[in-house]
């Protein structure tokens, strides 16, 4: 007798490791289904309970309520099947149809789906409990059962705020994630802002155009409930979450007073179309294998001069350190939008960013329809596209259909360069040498000049090490220029190069890749260069948030510098041990953070 291809009982853990990047992506999958079901309103209802182990209040349940068309008996019965789909047509955001169970199991072991058509009294439910699957109790999905909406959610079926009345009673769906055990962050106070930012960005077109309204509700504290605003990385939308006040450039305006304030960016019309939009014809193979043609829309935006030039930020005042500048840094990149929904946001090798904050002052968006899914390599969970640089030796010019990256690169790369140069001209080299000097650098210079002899530098035999021959002025200038150029600074003077090298410690913030250590350091003559990796999770999930407070940033830099400078002092007679210590520190930090965000199911 043959064996089953899939041993479902032993796949419980594998089914839960569904490859979602974060909780925002899993939540977005459920909202996709609601919008596909023509929901005008979607509630994300977050509940907290006391964690037995820690005693802290943590998010333990999330409900998704919509007033879409609901599911009929057969659709509801199949909606939690792994790999099942009722959507093959390439229209809207649908087609893949595997998102509901995958996204749910990412966050919790138990998901229940309620749906109704022609009145709430016709509500039926299905459920999937992965723990019951693992112990053999649930071997198949039961047919939908007639039931009532749980008491906890009945109060939301007809719901009223000061601005609007909501009605979910005629038709709709309620998805409940029960016993959530993989929500990160764990508390509603930290989770809700993350969801607000990400969902506002991913679904900005549906929200901005009034197609669907998304509302976050804190079930434990109804006062902390609100509609999500569009979070446009191009900063063009009139009803955007963040707008600008020309009278206070740099101020972060989060408001619904759309009449008083305005978008901070405008369409870039320099070398592109008059409205900042480029329409690109793209060939692709249709479902029959024939060559067909569609279009890709590329949009460009650039900061308005009144929010960036010297009238807004006089010399010596850096736009990047303003409230808006810091917020814009979180949205620096290129947005990829499929069927009005953002599915990816990265650089995609269209430009290099050597710690250059000017890149946060332009925007770029690539939009395409579902018929081009194979062309862009859209993932089943709609989290990313395969859009990366094609090397010259990998191009086959005999192919009738060339990789999409090549066609887009011809437009995007020179346009980004043109926008960058325009901003440079507008700001007259906003990124100045003064930007390299942190307040903590000045503090360290003062203290270390006093403490120069606090520890004798001795070799392995315990003898005081001989002082190295001092570098010449020419060597210092050359080294300083080389270091500054590697960070994206141009036209630096000899004096600036010398000043950089003569600092005891310089801090550099640079994208070293997700797999590289959170920190790195090196020595150039008497200067210590400490590099903070801006793509490491320690930075993206902690430091970037801490750094919103300038004093906190200085304090952390001093903490890091005190460790590295101590290591440097002791390197004279225990360099091997120090190298082992730092390597072990890197490994421990990576493992601890990995466990924090991707906890193992340890019993």
C-alpha positions, 0 to 999 in steps of 0.5 A: 500500500502506498504512503501519503505524500504529506504526513499532515500530523508531522507537519504541524511545525512546518505549516506554522513556519510559513515564511512571512517576514513579520506580523505586518505581512501576515495581517496584510494577507487577511486584509487582502481577502477582505478587500477582494471580497469588496469590503467597505470597512475592515476592523483589526480588533486587538485583544490582550491577556496576561501571559502565564510565564511573564505575568505581563499583558500581551496580545493573545487574540486578533479579530478581523471583521469586514462587511464584504460579500461573505462566503457561501457554504463551499467557499467557507468550507475550503478557505482553511485548506492548505493549498486550496484556492477558489481564485484562479483569475488574474484580477485584483489582488487575488489568484493565489488563494493560500493566504488565509491559513498560511498567515493565520498559522504564522501568528497562532495555532488556532484560527476560526472563520465566521462568515454570513450572507443575507444576514448575520443570523445565517452565520456559519463557521469553520476552524483549524487547530494545528495542535489538534492536527498534530495529535490526530484529533483534527484530521479534516476540515469539518463542513461549515456549522451554523453558529452565532458570532461570539459575544466578544465581537457582537458589539462590533457588528453595528458600531458607531463613532463620532464620524461614522456608523458601521454595519456588518450585519448584512454580509461579512466575515470574521477571522479570529486568531486565537491563542496568539503566540508569535506576535512581535512585538508582544504588547498592543502599545508597541504593535499598534503603531507598527501596524498603523505605519505598515498597513497605511503604506501597503493599502494607501491607495485603497484608503486614499481613494475611499475604496476600503476603510481600515480601523484598528481597535484596541479591545481592552481600551476603546479610546485607543482606536482609530482609522488608518491614514494613507502612509505614502512613501512618495509624500504626494497624497493630499490626505496623507498621514504626514503632511507639511506646514510651509511655515514650519518646514521640518515639523512632523504634521500628523493630522486630518486637517487636510485643508491647512497643510499640504503634501511635502513632495511634488511630482518630479517633472525634470527629465520625465513626463509632465506629470511625473509619470512614465508609462513603460510597455512590457512584453510577457508570455500569456497563459497560452504561451503567446507574447502579449503586452502590458504596461508598467507605470513608474512615478517619481516625486521630489521634495518641494523646495520650500520644505528643503532649501535654505529658506526652510533650513539655513546653513548649519541646520540639517533637514535630515535631523528635523522631525520630518527628515527622520520620518522620511528616512523610514520611507527611503526606497522604491515602492512596488505596487501590484493591483493598487497594493504595495507588495515590496519596498527596497532599493532593488539595485537601482541606486547605491546609498553610501550613507547619503541622506539626500536619498530620502528626499525623492520618491519612486514607485513601480506599479503593474497589474497581475498579468505581469506576476511572472515577469516580476516574480511575485511570491505566493504570499505577495511579500516580495518581487524578484527584481534585481540587477542583471549583470552584463554577462548574464544578458542574452540579447537574442531573447525576445523578452528581456528581464524587466529589471533592464528595461526599468533601470534605463529609466529609474537610475538616471532619473534618481540621479537627476533628482538627487542632483536637483536636491543637491542644487536646491540645498547647495550640498546639504550633506556637509562635513559637519554632518560627520561630527557627532556630539559624542565625538566631541565628548570623547575627544575631550575626555580621551585627551585627559585620560591618554595615559590611563592604561599603559600600552604593553606588549605580550612580554609586559613591556611598554610598547614602542610608540609607532612612527607618527604619520606624515601630514600627507598620509593623514590627508590621504587617509581622511579623504579616502574615509570621507569619500567612502561615506559619500562626501565629495570635495572635502578639504585637506583641513576636513580630512585632517580633522576627521582622522584626528578625532579619537572616534568617528561613527559611521552609519552604513548598510552592511547587509542583514547578515553582517554584524550589528557593529564593526570597527577599525583603526586608522592611525590614532582614530577609531572608526565605529560602523553601525550596520543600518540593515541589522535587526538591532538597528532597525528594531531598536536603535532607529527608534531610540535615536528619535531622541538625540540624547539617547543616541549620544548616550548609546554611542558613548556606551559603544565607544567606551567598549571599543576604546577599551578593547583597543587599549588592551589589544596591545597585549591580548589582541587574540583574546579580544578578537575572540571576545568580539566575535563571540559577542557578535554571535551571541547578539545575532542568536539572541535577536534571532530568538526574539523575533523568530522564537522556536517552539520549545516545550 
